[in-house]
Amino acid sequence: MTDKPLQFVIPTYRLRDVGETVEAYDENFRRSGQTAPIYVFDDSSKASHGKYFELLERTKTHNELFYIGPDEKEEFISYICKRLRDRKLDMLVRNLFRPSYGGNRNFTLMYSLGEHMVSADDDMRPYALIEDSPESLGEHEISRGKLISRGANGHTRKSFDILQSFRDILGKTVSEAPPNYERGEFLSDTAMDLENNTSLGLARENSLFLQEGKVSRNAIVKMAQTFRTGTNDIDAADYIDLFIEDNDRQDAEALNDHYVLVNFRPCVTTLNWRMDCGVAGYDNTTGLPPFFPTRLRFEDYIYRLWIQQPGFAAAHVDSAQTHIKNNYMRAPLAAELLNESICSLLKQKIRTTIRKIDETGIGFDYDGSVSIEDSQTMLDAVRRLHAKVQNAEDAAQSDERRRALAHFAATLERTFYDFEPDFFQQNVSRIVDDEVRLIRSSLEIWPTLLEIVYFRKSCHALPMHRVKQGVATLRRPVESTKPAFRTEKVVAAQ
């Protein structure tokens, strides 16, 4: 069986810092004897591009490095809009690909159409924090990890062959999975409700357990992901709890703990409620659904729903990576909490009203309405958290700590509209209605956009720029995986 060409993509809006990520993964590929073109998909403004692109140009790589920034994206969008021949659809297309977590990833889906894609966020690194004395996993236990204080001993960095771990499983049938892969219906997390991706409360240790169930031998592994260390996949409320329990901490945004894996093993499942798109790979041979085009940061939730259809499977591969929480250009913690509160509502509403799942999307009946009970539940939860912050303020042993907690409590109040029920309900209703309308419209037009791009790529390249400066001697595999459409600079046809 010949493996599909594989792209490695790094979506970013932090062009200033992305060169370090590129070099880290390029070096991992070189040491592992792997070769893959690296694509940087940049959400920066033209001003930021002009200021920081020279930093990327000075990046040294052994693999080919390509850049898709504001100019290349505009060429792509203009071409799509021209082919649609309906100016009323221009705004919808631009919203699908607007600068955002999901919009940037929708570009990666279009550029990797017909291939396999492995994606890493710009604050990921190709090594894992592994405990020095790994413990044996229990029956059906897939991984175990724990939060420890920064600077604590007892763990080391361990690197893995990231690309090969994806090549071993991505796009293959379950029957072709390596023999060390466990098989089951889905994973459960002792610290999270994975169906809604919400925390069950701050836990300093957690385990993933494989739930027994039949997995079709002919099911194709359409998506896979590594395990993750460093910053664990926890909610904003958990970050706030970490801030509250650390009596010496004065900055709510700083993270004084990191997540270490005790042990893990690969598995393949029929469902995947534990999607982590920051360390994921995709079989994009025939097209995939779009990430939700939303600013609410639940873009990848569509894949948790979409992967449930018969004939598809998901995998956790035999490698792990580290997330380094980068607060540069990141929303404040209180804003993240509001975002997650609204996202939790949307996830539950969409999941419980699913009416269809097809090859490139989903359909649901939720109309975007928010009841008084919905908004009140959200407010009650944040009020309880606010009370915990105030109690910690009263117990603070220093003026600096007391001021930090008081400031954060005030920020929570402002962010949640001063806890005024009617004002909060009105604003949440407006946000949710706008997002649901956009998601519905985007899902309808997405298959048409895939057709346009599929035929375009069959004869022409998509707009991209090959980064020339600082490129080290390229090492190509014996059988090159470079598709014909990649060129140094391509401009959409007029």
The 8 nearest C-alpha neighbors of each residue, nearest first, counted from 0:
[[1, 2, 3, 171, 175, 170, 172, 167],
 [2, 0, 3, 4, 478, 480, 166, 171],
 [1, 3, 0, 4, 166, 5, 170, 115],
 [2, 4, 114, 115, 5, 1, 480, 284],
 [5, 3, 480, 114, 115, 2, 481, 6],
 [6, 4, 115, 116, 114, 3, 35, 7],
 [5, 7, 116, 36, 35, 117, 8, 115],
 [6, 8, 117, 37, 118, 116, 36, 38],
 [9, 7, 38, 118, 37, 39, 6, 117],
 [8, 10, 39, 119, 120, 118, 121, 40],
 [11, 9, 40, 120, 39, 41, 103, 8],
 [12, 10, 41, 13, 121, 40, 42, 9],
 [11, 13, 42, 43, 41, 14, 10, 98],
 [14, 12, 15, 11, 16, 17, 43, 328],
 [15, 13, 17, 16, 12, 51, 11, 43],
 [14, 16, 13, 51, 17, 54, 18, 52],
 [15, 17, 14, 18, 13, 19, 20, 121],
 [16, 18, 20, 14, 19, 121, 15, 13],
 [19, 17, 21, 55, 20, 16, 58, 22],
 [20, 18, 22, 17, 21, 16, 23, 58],
 [19, 21, 23, 17, 18, 22, 121, 24],
 [22, 20, 18, 19, 24, 23, 25, 17],
 [21, 23, 25, 19, 20, 24, 26, 18],
 [24, 22, 20, 26, 21, 25, 19, 27],
 [25, 23, 27, 26, 21, 22, 125, 28],
 [24, 26, 22, 28, 27, 23, 60, 21],
 [25, 27, 29, 23, 24, 28, 22, 30],
 [28, 26, 24, 30, 25, 29, 31, 23],
 [27, 29, 33, 31, 25, 26, 30, 32],
 [30, 28, 26, 32, 31, 27, 33, 25],
 [29, 31, 27, 32, 28, 26, 33, 160],
 [32, 30, 28, 29, 33, 160, 27, 159],
 [33, 31, 29, 30, 28, 34, 27, 160],
 [34, 32, 28, 31, 29, 35, 162, 30],
 [33, 35, 28, 62, 475, 476, 32, 36],
 [36, 34, 6, 62, 37, 7, 5, 33],
 [35, 37, 63, 62, 6, 64, 7, 38],
 [38, 36, 64, 7, 8, 63, 65, 35],
 [39, 37, 8, 65, 66, 64, 9, 7],
 [38, 40, 9, 66, 8, 10, 41, 67],
 [41, 39, 10, 67, 11, 9, 68, 66],
 [40, 42, 68, 11, 43, 12, 39, 67],
 [43, 41, 12, 98, 11, 103, 68, 44],
 [44, 42, 12, 41, 47, 48, 45, 14],
 [43, 45, 47, 46, 48, 69, 42, 68],
 [44, 46, 48, 47, 49, 69, 43, 70],
 [45, 47, 49, 44, 48, 50, 43, 51],
 [48, 46, 50, 44, 49, 45, 43, 51],
 [49, 47, 45, 52, 46, 50, 51, 43],
 [50, 48, 46, 47, 51, 52, 45, 53],
 [49, 51, 47, 48, 52, 46, 53, 15],
 [52, 50, 15, 48, 53, 54, 49, 47],
 [53, 51, 48, 55, 54, 49, 50, 56],
 [52, 54, 56, 55, 51, 57, 50, 49],
 [55, 53, 52, 57, 56, 51, 58, 18],
 [56, 54, 58, 52, 18, 57, 53, 51],
 [57, 55, 53, 468, 54, 58, 466, 469],
 [56, 58, 469, 54, 55, 468, 59, 53],
 [59, 57, 55, 56, 469, 18, 60, 54],
 [58, 60, 469, 470, 471, 57, 22, 61],
 [61, 59, 470, 471, 62, 25, 22, 58],
 [60, 62, 473, 471, 472, 474, 25, 470],
 [63, 61, 60, 473, 36, 64, 35, 34],
 [62, 64, 36, 37, 65, 61, 473, 60],
 [63, 65, 37, 466, 38, 465, 36, 62],
 [66, 64, 465, 38, 464, 466, 37, 39],
 [65, 67, 39, 464, 38, 463, 68, 465],
 [68, 66, 40, 463, 71, 41, 39, 464],
 [67, 69, 41, 71, 70, 72, 40, 66],
 [70, 68, 72, 71, 73, 45, 44, 42],
 [71, 69, 73, 72, 68, 74, 67, 45],
 [72, 70, 462, 74, 68, 73, 67, 69],
 [73, 71, 75, 69, 74, 70, 68, 76],
 [72, 74, 76, 70, 75, 71, 77, 69],
 [75, 73, 71, 77, 72, 76, 491, 78],
 [74, 76, 72, 78, 73, 77, 462, 71],
 [77, 75, 79, 73, 78, 74, 80, 72],
 [78, 76, 80, 74, 79, 75, 73, 81],
 [77, 79, 81, 75, 76, 80, 74, 82],
 [80, 78, 76, 82, 81, 77, 83, 75],
 [81, 79, 83, 77, 82, 78, 89, 76],
 [80, 82, 78, 79, 84, 83, 77, 85],
 [81, 83, 79, 84, 80, 78, 451, 85],
 [82, 84, 80, 85, 81, 79, 88, 86],
 [85, 83, 82, 81, 86, 80, 88, 79],
 [86, 84, 87, 83, 88, 89, 80, 81],
 [85, 87, 89, 88, 84, 80, 83, 90],
 [86, 88, 85, 89, 90, 91, 84, 80],
 [89, 87, 91, 86, 90, 85, 92, 80],
 [90, 88, 86, 92, 91, 87, 80, 93],
 [89, 91, 93, 92, 88, 94, 87, 86],
 [90, 92, 94, 88, 93, 89, 95, 441],
 [93, 91, 95, 89, 94, 90, 88, 96],
 [92, 94, 90, 96, 95, 91, 97, 89],
 [93, 95, 97, 91, 96, 92, 90, 292],
 [96, 94, 92, 292, 93, 102, 97, 91],
 [97, 95, 102, 93, 94, 103, 105, 92],
 [96, 98, 94, 102, 93, 95, 99, 103],
 [99, 97, 42, 102, 103, 96, 100, 43],
 [100, 98, 102, 101, 97, 103, 294, 42],
 [99, 101, 103, 102, 104, 296, 294, 98],
 [102, 100, 104, 290, 292, 298, 99, 103],
 [101, 103, 96, 99, 97, 105, 104, 95],
 [102, 104, 106, 105, 101, 100, 99, 98],
 [105, 103, 107, 101, 106, 102, 108, 100],
 [104, 106, 108, 102, 107, 103, 289, 290],
 [105, 107, 109, 104, 103, 108, 110, 96],
 [106, 108, 104, 110, 105, 109, 111, 103],
 [109, 107, 105, 111, 106, 110, 112, 104],
 [108, 110, 106, 112, 107, 111, 105, 452],
 [109, 111, 107, 108, 112, 106, 461, 452],
 [110, 112, 108, 114, 109, 107, 113, 116],
 [113, 111, 109, 283, 114, 110, 286, 108],
 [112, 114, 284, 283, 285, 111, 286, 115],
 [115, 113, 284, 283, 4, 111, 112, 3],
 [116, 114, 5, 282, 283, 281, 4, 3],
 [115, 117, 6, 281, 5, 280, 7, 111],
 [116, 118, 280, 7, 279, 6, 8, 281],
 [119, 117, 8, 279, 7, 9, 280, 278],
 [120, 118, 278, 277, 9, 123, 121, 8],
 [119, 121, 277, 123, 122, 9, 10, 118],
 [120, 122, 123, 11, 17, 20, 9, 119],
 [121, 123, 323, 120, 322, 325, 324, 124],
 [124, 122, 322, 120, 321, 121, 323, 119],
 [123, 125, 321, 126, 320, 322, 23, 20],
 [126, 124, 320, 24, 158, 321, 27, 23],
 [125, 127, 158, 320, 157, 124, 321, 156],
 [128, 126, 320, 321, 157, 319, 156, 228],
 [127, 129, 156, 259, 155, 228, 154, 260],
 [130, 128, 260, 154, 155, 259, 127, 261],
 [129, 131, 154, 261, 132, 133, 153, 260],
 [130, 132, 154, 153, 133, 129, 155, 261],
 [133, 131, 130, 134, 153, 261, 154, 129],
 [134, 132, 261, 130, 262, 131, 135, 129],
 [135, 133, 261, 136, 132, 262, 130, 143],
 [134, 136, 137, 133, 262, 261, 263, 140],
 [137, 135, 140, 134, 138, 262, 141, 142],
 [138, 136, 140, 139, 135, 141, 208, 142],
 [137, 139, 140, 136, 208, 141, 209, 135],
 [138, 140, 209, 208, 137, 141, 210, 136],
 [141, 139, 208, 137, 138, 136, 142, 207],
 [142, 140, 207, 264, 208, 263, 139, 209],
 [143, 141, 263, 207, 206, 262, 140, 264],
 [144, 142, 206, 261, 262, 205, 260, 263],
 [145, 143, 260, 261, 259, 205, 204, 206],
 [144, 146, 204, 203, 259, 258, 147, 205],
 [145, 147, 258, 203, 257, 256, 259, 204],
 [148, 146, 256, 257, 145, 258, 149, 151],
 [149, 147, 256, 151, 255, 150, 257, 146],
 [148, 150, 256, 151, 255, 257, 147, 254],
 [149, 151, 148, 152, 147, 256, 255, 257],
 [150, 152, 149, 148, 147, 153, 154, 256],
 [153, 151, 154, 150, 155, 149, 131, 130],
 [152, 154, 131, 130, 151, 155, 132, 129],
 [155, 153, 130, 131, 129, 152, 128, 156],
 [156, 154, 129, 128, 157, 131, 130, 153],
 [157, 155, 128, 127, 126, 129, 158, 154],
 [156, 158, 127, 126, 155, 128, 129, 159],
 [159, 157, 126, 127, 125, 156, 160, 27],
 [158, 160, 161, 318, 126, 157, 319, 125],
 [161, 159, 163, 31, 162, 164, 158, 27],
 [160, 162, 164, 159, 163, 318, 165, 125],
 [163, 161, 165, 164, 160, 166, 33, 28],
 [164, 162, 166, 165, 160, 161, 167, 33],
 [163, 165, 167, 161, 162, 166, 316, 317],
 [166, 164, 163, 162, 167, 169, 168, 316],
 [165, 167, 163, 168, 164, 169, 162, 2],
 [168, 166, 165, 164, 163, 169, 177, 176],
 [167, 169, 166, 171, 165, 176, 170, 220],
 [170, 168, 171, 165, 220, 166, 282, 221],
 [169, 171, 220, 282, 221, 219, 168, 172],
 [172, 170, 219, 169, 168, 220, 175, 173],
 [171, 173, 219, 217, 175, 174, 218, 220],
 [172, 174, 216, 176, 175, 218, 217, 219],
 [173, 175, 216, 172, 176, 217, 171, 218],
 [176, 174, 172, 173, 171, 177, 168, 216],
 [175, 177, 173, 174, 168, 178, 180, 172],
 [176, 178, 179, 180, 175, 167, 168, 174],
 [177, 179, 180, 176, 181, 175, 174, 265],
 [178, 180, 177, 181, 265, 264, 266, 176],
 [181, 179, 266, 265, 178, 177, 182, 267],
 [180, 182, 266, 267, 265, 179, 183, 264],
 [183, 181, 267, 266, 268, 180, 214, 184],
 [184, 182, 211, 212, 268, 210, 185, 209],
 [183, 185, 212, 269, 268, 211, 210, 270],
 [186, 184, 270, 268, 210, 183, 271, 209],
 [187, 185, 209, 208, 210, 207, 188, 272],
 [186, 188, 208, 207, 209, 189, 185, 193],
 [189, 187, 207, 191, 190, 206, 208, 186],
 [188, 190, 205, 206, 191, 207, 187, 208],
 [189, 191, 188, 199, 205, 202, 198, 200],
 [192, 190, 198, 199, 188, 193, 197, 189],
 [191, 193, 197, 196, 194, 195, 198, 199],
 [192, 194, 196, 272, 195, 191, 273, 197],
 [195, 193, 272, 196, 192, 303, 273, 197],
 [194, 196, 193, 197, 192, 346, 343, 347],
 [197, 195, 193, 192, 194, 191, 198, 273],
 [198, 196, 192, 195, 191, 193, 199, 234],
 [197, 199, 191, 200, 234, 192, 190, 233],
 [200, 198, 191, 190, 192, 197, 201, 202],
 [201, 199, 198, 202, 237, 190, 191, 236],
 [200, 202, 237, 203, 240, 199, 198, 190],
 [203, 201, 204, 190, 200, 205, 199, 146],
 [202, 204, 146, 145, 201, 205, 147, 144],
 [205, 203, 145, 202, 144, 146, 206, 143],
 [206, 204, 189, 144, 190, 143, 145, 202],
 [205, 207, 143, 142, 189, 188, 208, 144],
 [206, 208, 188, 142, 141, 187, 140, 186],
 [209, 207, 140, 187, 186, 139, 141, 210],
 [208, 210, 186, 139, 183, 185, 140, 211],
 [211, 209, 185, 184, 183, 186, 208, 212],
 [210, 212, 183, 184, 209, 213, 185, 182],
 [213, 211, 184, 183, 214, 210, 185, 182],
 [212, 214, 184, 183, 215, 211, 269, 182],
 [215, 213, 269, 183, 216, 212, 184, 268],
 [214, 216, 218, 217, 213, 173, 310, 269],
 [215, 217, 174, 173, 218, 214, 172, 175],
 [218, 216, 172, 215, 173, 219, 174, 310],
 [217, 219, 310, 311, 215, 172, 216, 173],
 [220, 218, 172, 311, 171, 312, 221, 170],
 [219, 221, 312, 170, 313, 169, 171, 222],
 [222, 220, 282, 170, 281, 219, 312, 311],
 [223, 221, 281, 313, 280, 220, 282, 314],
 [224, 222, 314, 280, 313, 279, 315, 281],
 [225, 223, 279, 315, 278, 280, 316, 314],
 [224, 226, 319, 316, 318, 315, 278, 227],
 [225, 227, 319, 320, 318, 224, 315, 228],
 [226, 228, 320, 319, 321, 225, 322, 229],
 [229, 227, 321, 258, 259, 127, 128, 230],
 [230, 228, 258, 257, 321, 322, 323, 231],
 [231, 229, 322, 257, 258, 228, 323, 324],
 [230, 232, 258, 233, 228, 229, 227, 257],
 [231, 233, 230, 234, 227, 275, 228, 198],
 [234, 232, 231, 237, 198, 235, 238, 197],
 [235, 233, 237, 236, 198, 238, 197, 232],
 [234, 236, 238, 336, 237, 335, 239, 332],
 [237, 235, 239, 234, 238, 240, 336, 384],
 [238, 236, 240, 234, 201, 239, 235, 233],
 [239, 237, 235, 241, 240, 236, 242, 234],
 [238, 240, 242, 236, 237, 241, 243, 235],
 [241, 239, 237, 243, 242, 238, 244, 236],
 [240, 242, 238, 244, 239, 243, 237, 245],
 [243, 241, 239, 240, 245, 251, 244, 238],
 [242, 244, 240, 241, 245, 239, 391, 388],
 [243, 245, 241, 242, 246, 240, 391, 248],
 [246, 244, 248, 242, 247, 243, 241, 240],
 [247, 245, 248, 244, 395, 243, 400, 396],
 [248, 246, 245, 249, 400, 397, 396, 244],
 [247, 249, 245, 246, 250, 242, 400, 251],
 [248, 250, 400, 403, 251, 247, 399, 404],
 [251, 249, 252, 253, 248, 403, 242, 254],
 [250, 252, 242, 253, 249, 239, 332, 407],
 [253, 251, 250, 332, 254, 331, 326, 238],
 [254, 252, 250, 251, 255, 326, 242, 248],
 [253, 255, 256, 252, 257, 251, 238, 324],
 [254, 256, 149, 148, 253, 257, 248, 241],
 [257, 255, 148, 149, 147, 254, 146, 258],
 [256, 258, 229, 146, 230, 147, 149, 148],
 [257, 259, 146, 229, 228, 145, 231, 230],
 [260, 258, 128, 144, 145, 228, 129, 146],
 [261, 259, 144, 129, 262, 143, 130, 128],
 [260, 262, 144, 130, 133, 143, 129, 134],
 [261, 263, 260, 142, 143, 133, 134, 136],
 [264, 262, 142, 141, 143, 265, 261, 260],
 [263, 265, 141, 317, 142, 266, 262, 180],
 [266, 264, 317, 316, 180, 315, 181, 263],
 [265, 267, 181, 180, 315, 314, 182, 268],
 [266, 268, 314, 182, 313, 181, 315, 180],
 [269, 267, 184, 183, 185, 313, 270, 312],
 [268, 270, 312, 184, 214, 185, 313, 183],
 [271, 269, 185, 307, 268, 184, 306, 272],
 [272, 270, 273, 303, 185, 313, 274, 268],
 [271, 273, 193, 303, 194, 274, 270, 186],
 [272, 274, 271, 193, 275, 186, 303, 196],
 [273, 275, 272, 276, 271, 303, 302, 299],
 [276, 274, 277, 278, 279, 273, 224, 299],
 [275, 277, 279, 278, 274, 299, 118, 224],
 [276, 278, 120, 119, 275, 279, 118, 123],
 [279, 277, 119, 276, 224, 225, 118, 275],
 [280, 278, 224, 276, 118, 223, 277, 117],
 [279, 281, 117, 223, 116, 222, 224, 118],
 [282, 280, 222, 116, 283, 221, 115, 117],
 [281, 283, 115, 221, 170, 284, 169, 222],
 [282, 284, 286, 114, 115, 112, 113, 285],
 [285, 283, 113, 114, 282, 286, 112, 115],
 [286, 284, 283, 113, 287, 112, 282, 114],
 [285, 287, 283, 284, 112, 359, 449, 113],
 [286, 288, 359, 283, 289, 358, 285, 108],
 [289, 287, 359, 360, 290, 286, 358, 445],
 [290, 288, 105, 291, 287, 445, 360, 442],
 [289, 291, 298, 101, 299, 292, 105, 301],
 [290, 292, 298, 293, 101, 438, 289, 301],
 [293, 291, 95, 101, 102, 290, 438, 298],
 [294, 292, 295, 291, 434, 298, 101, 296],
 [293, 295, 296, 99, 292, 100, 101, 297],
 [294, 296, 293, 338, 297, 342, 339, 298],
 [297, 295, 298, 294, 293, 100, 338, 342],
 [296, 298, 300, 299, 295, 342, 291, 293],
 [299, 297, 291, 290, 101, 296, 300, 293],
 [298, 300, 301, 290, 297, 302, 276, 291],
 [301, 299, 303, 302, 297, 298, 304, 346],
 [300, 302, 304, 299, 303, 305, 290, 291],
 [303, 301, 305, 304, 300, 299, 306, 274],
 [304, 302, 300, 272, 301, 271, 305, 306],
 [303, 305, 302, 301, 306, 307, 300, 350],
 [304, 306, 302, 307, 303, 301, 356, 308],
 [305, 307, 308, 304, 302, 303, 270, 311],
 [308, 306, 270, 305, 304, 309, 269, 303],
 [307, 309, 306, 311, 305, 310, 356, 357],
 [310, 308, 311, 307, 218, 269, 306, 312],
 [309, 311, 218, 219, 308, 312, 217, 215],
 [312, 310, 219, 218, 309, 220, 221, 306],
 [311, 313, 220, 269, 219, 268, 218, 221],
 [314, 312, 222, 220, 268, 223, 267, 271],
 [315, 313, 267, 223, 266, 316, 268, 224],
 [314, 316, 224, 265, 266, 223, 225, 267],
 [317, 315, 265, 225, 318, 164, 314, 224],
 [316, 318, 265, 164, 264, 315, 225, 319],
 [319, 317, 225, 316, 159, 226, 161, 164],
 [318, 320, 226, 225, 127, 227, 126, 159],
 [321, 319, 127, 126, 125, 227, 124, 228],
 [322, 320, 228, 229, 127, 124, 227, 123],
 [321, 323, 123, 229, 230, 122, 324, 228],
 [322, 324, 122, 229, 325, 123, 230, 321],
 [325, 323, 322, 230, 326, 122, 254, 229],
 [324, 326, 327, 323, 122, 329, 328, 322],
 [325, 327, 329, 328, 324, 252, 330, 253],
 [326, 328, 329, 325, 13, 330, 324, 16],
 [329, 327, 326, 330, 13, 325, 12, 331],
 [330, 328, 326, 327, 331, 325, 332, 335],
 [329, 331, 334, 335, 332, 328, 326, 333],
 [332, 330, 334, 333, 335, 329, 252, 326],
 [331, 333, 335, 334, 336, 252, 330, 235],
 [334, 332, 336, 335, 411, 331, 414, 337],
 [333, 335, 337, 336, 331, 332, 338, 330],
 [336, 334, 332, 338, 333, 337, 339, 235],
 [335, 337, 333, 339, 235, 334, 338, 340],
 [338, 336, 340, 334, 339, 335, 341, 333],
 [337, 339, 335, 336, 341, 340, 295, 342],
 [338, 340, 342, 336, 341, 337, 343, 335],
 [341, 339, 337, 343, 342, 338, 336, 377],
 [340, 342, 344, 338, 339, 343, 345, 337],
 [343, 341, 339, 345, 344, 340, 346, 338],
 [342, 344, 346, 340, 341, 345, 339, 347],
 [343, 345, 341, 342, 347, 346, 348, 340],
 [346, 344, 342, 348, 347, 343, 349, 341],
 [347, 345, 343, 349, 348, 344, 350, 195],
 [346, 348, 350, 344, 345, 349, 351, 343],
 [347, 349, 345, 351, 346, 350, 365, 344],
 [348, 350, 352, 346, 351, 347, 365, 345],
 [351, 349, 347, 352, 348, 353, 346, 304],
 [350, 352, 348, 349, 353, 347, 363, 346],
 [351, 353, 363, 364, 349, 350, 365, 354],
 [354, 352, 363, 350, 351, 362, 355, 349],
 [353, 355, 363, 362, 352, 364, 356, 361],
 [356, 354, 362, 361, 353, 357, 363, 360],
 [355, 357, 361, 305, 360, 362, 308, 358],
 [358, 356, 360, 359, 361, 355, 305, 308],
 [357, 359, 360, 287, 356, 288, 286, 305],
 [360, 358, 288, 287, 357, 286, 446, 361],
 [361, 359, 288, 357, 358, 356, 442, 305],
 [360, 362, 356, 355, 357, 305, 363, 442],
 [361, 363, 355, 354, 353, 356, 360, 364],
 [364, 362, 353, 352, 354, 365, 349, 361],
 [363, 365, 352, 366, 353, 354, 362, 349],
 [364, 366, 367, 363, 352, 349, 348, 368],
 [367, 365, 368, 364, 435, 432, 436, 363],
 [368, 366, 432, 435, 431, 365, 369, 436],
 [367, 369, 366, 370, 428, 432, 431, 365],
 [370, 368, 428, 373, 367, 371, 374, 427],
 [369, 371, 373, 372, 374, 368, 424, 428],
 [370, 372, 374, 373, 375, 424, 369, 420],
 [371, 373, 375, 370, 374, 376, 369, 377],
 [374, 372, 370, 376, 371, 375, 369, 377],
 [373, 375, 377, 371, 376, 424, 372, 378],
 [374, 376, 378, 372, 377, 373, 371, 379],
 [377, 375, 379, 373, 374, 378, 372, 380],
 [376, 378, 374, 375, 380, 379, 340, 381],
 [379, 377, 375, 381, 380, 376, 382, 374],
 [378, 380, 382, 376, 377, 381, 375, 383],
 [381, 379, 383, 377, 378, 382, 376, 384],
 [380, 382, 384, 378, 383, 379, 385, 377],
 [383, 381, 385, 379, 384, 380, 378, 386],
 [384, 382, 386, 380, 381, 385, 379, 387],
 [383, 385, 381, 387, 382, 386, 388, 380],
 [384, 386, 382, 388, 383, 387, 381, 408],
 [385, 387, 389, 383, 384, 388, 382, 390],
 [388, 386, 390, 384, 385, 389, 391, 383],
 [389, 387, 391, 385, 386, 390, 392, 408],
 [388, 390, 392, 386, 391, 387, 393, 385],
 [391, 389, 387, 393, 392, 388, 386, 394],
 [390, 392, 394, 388, 389, 393, 395, 387],
 [393, 391, 389, 401, 395, 390, 394, 404],
 [392, 394, 390, 391, 395, 389, 401, 396],
 [393, 395, 391, 392, 390, 396, 401, 389],
 [396, 394, 392, 401, 393, 397, 391, 400],
 [397, 395, 394, 398, 400, 401, 246, 247],
 [398, 396, 400, 399, 395, 401, 247, 402],
 [397, 399, 401, 400, 402, 396, 395, 403],
 [400, 398, 402, 401, 397, 403, 249, 404],
 [399, 401, 403, 249, 397, 402, 398, 395],
 [402, 400, 398, 392, 404, 395, 399, 403],
 [401, 403, 405, 399, 404, 400, 406, 398],
 [404, 402, 400, 406, 249, 401, 405, 399],
 [403, 405, 407, 401, 406, 392, 402, 408],
 [406, 404, 402, 408, 407, 403, 401, 409],
 [405, 407, 409, 403, 404, 408, 402, 410],
 [406, 408, 410, 404, 409, 405, 411, 403],
 [409, 407, 405, 411, 410, 406, 385, 404],
 [408, 410, 412, 406, 407, 411, 405, 413],
 [411, 409, 407, 413, 412, 408, 414, 406],
 [412, 410, 414, 408, 409, 333, 413, 415],
 [411, 413, 417, 409, 415, 410, 414, 418],
 [414, 412, 417, 410, 416, 415, 411, 409],
 [413, 415, 411, 412, 416, 410, 334, 333],
 [414, 416, 412, 413, 417, 418, 411, 423],
 [415, 417, 413, 418, 414, 423, 419, 412],
 [418, 416, 412, 413, 419, 415, 414, 411],
 [417, 419, 416, 415, 420, 412, 378, 423],
 [418, 420, 417, 422, 421, 423, 416, 415],
 [421, 419, 423, 422, 424, 418, 375, 378],
 [422, 420, 424, 423, 419, 425, 371, 426],
 [421, 423, 425, 424, 419, 420, 426, 416],
 [424, 422, 420, 426, 421, 425, 416, 419],
 [425, 423, 421, 427, 374, 422, 426, 428],
 [424, 426, 422, 428, 423, 427, 421, 429],
 [427, 425, 429, 423, 428, 424, 430, 422],
 [426, 428, 430, 424, 429, 425, 431, 423],
 [429, 427, 425, 431, 426, 369, 430, 424],
 [428, 430, 426, 432, 427, 431, 433, 425],
 [429, 431, 427, 433, 428, 432, 434, 426],
 [432, 430, 434, 428, 433, 429, 367, 427],
 [431, 433, 367, 429, 435, 434, 430, 428],
 [434, 432, 436, 430, 431, 435, 429, 437],
 [433, 435, 431, 437, 436, 432, 438, 430],
 [436, 434, 438, 432, 437, 367, 433, 431],
 [437, 435, 439, 433, 434, 438, 432, 440],
 [436, 438, 434, 440, 435, 439, 441, 433],
 [439, 437, 435, 441, 440, 436, 291, 434],
 [438, 440, 436, 442, 437, 441, 435, 443],
 [441, 439, 443, 437, 442, 438, 436, 444],
 [440, 442, 438, 443, 444, 439, 445, 437],
 [441, 443, 445, 439, 440, 444, 438, 360],
 [444, 442, 440, 441, 445, 439, 446, 447],
 [443, 445, 441, 447, 442, 446, 440, 448],
 [444, 446, 448, 442, 447, 443, 441, 449],
 [447, 445, 449, 448, 444, 450, 359, 443],
 [448, 446, 450, 449, 445, 444, 451, 443],
 [449, 447, 451, 445, 450, 446, 452, 444],
 [448, 450, 446, 452, 447, 451, 453, 445],
 [451, 449, 453, 447, 448, 452, 454, 446],
 [452, 450, 448, 449, 453, 454, 455, 447],
 [451, 453, 455, 449, 454, 450, 456, 448],
 [454, 452, 450, 456, 455, 451, 449, 457],
 [455, 453, 457, 456, 452, 451, 450, 458],
 [454, 456, 452, 457, 453, 459, 458, 451],
 [457, 455, 459, 458, 453, 454, 460, 452],
 [456, 458, 454, 455, 459, 453, 484, 460],
 [457, 459, 456, 455, 460, 454, 484, 483],
 [460, 458, 456, 455, 484, 457, 461, 491],
 [459, 461, 484, 456, 485, 489, 462, 486],
 [460, 462, 463, 489, 459, 491, 456, 75],
 [463, 461, 489, 71, 490, 491, 75, 460],
 [464, 462, 67, 488, 71, 66, 489, 461],
 [463, 465, 488, 66, 65, 487, 466, 67],
 [464, 466, 65, 487, 467, 64, 66, 488],
 [465, 467, 65, 64, 56, 468, 464, 66],
 [468, 466, 470, 465, 469, 56, 64, 63],
 [467, 469, 56, 470, 57, 466, 58, 59],
 [468, 470, 59, 57, 58, 471, 56, 467],
 [471, 469, 59, 60, 468, 467, 61, 472],
 [472, 470, 61, 60, 59, 473, 469, 62],
 [473, 471, 61, 474, 470, 60, 62, 59],
 [472, 474, 61, 62, 471, 475, 63, 470],
 [475, 473, 61, 472, 476, 62, 34, 29],
 [474, 476, 473, 34, 479, 477, 478, 62],
 [477, 475, 478, 479, 34, 474, 33, 480],
 [476, 478, 479, 475, 480, 474, 34, 33],
 [479, 477, 476, 480, 475, 481, 1, 4],
 [478, 480, 476, 481, 477, 475, 482, 4],
 [481, 479, 4, 482, 478, 5, 35, 3],
 [480, 482, 479, 483, 4, 485, 36, 35],
 [483, 481, 484, 485, 480, 4, 479, 114],
 [482, 484, 485, 481, 486, 460, 459, 458],
 [483, 485, 460, 482, 459, 486, 456, 458],
 [486, 484, 483, 460, 482, 487, 481, 461],
 [487, 485, 488, 484, 489, 460, 465, 463],
 [486, 488, 465, 464, 489, 485, 463, 65],
 [489, 487, 464, 486, 463, 465, 490, 462],
 [488, 490, 462, 463, 460, 461, 486, 491],
 [489, 491, 462, 492, 488, 74, 461, 463],
 [490, 492, 74, 462, 78, 493, 489, 75],
 [493, 491, 490, 78, 459, 489, 74, 461],
 [492, 491, 78, 490, 81, 77, 74, 82]]
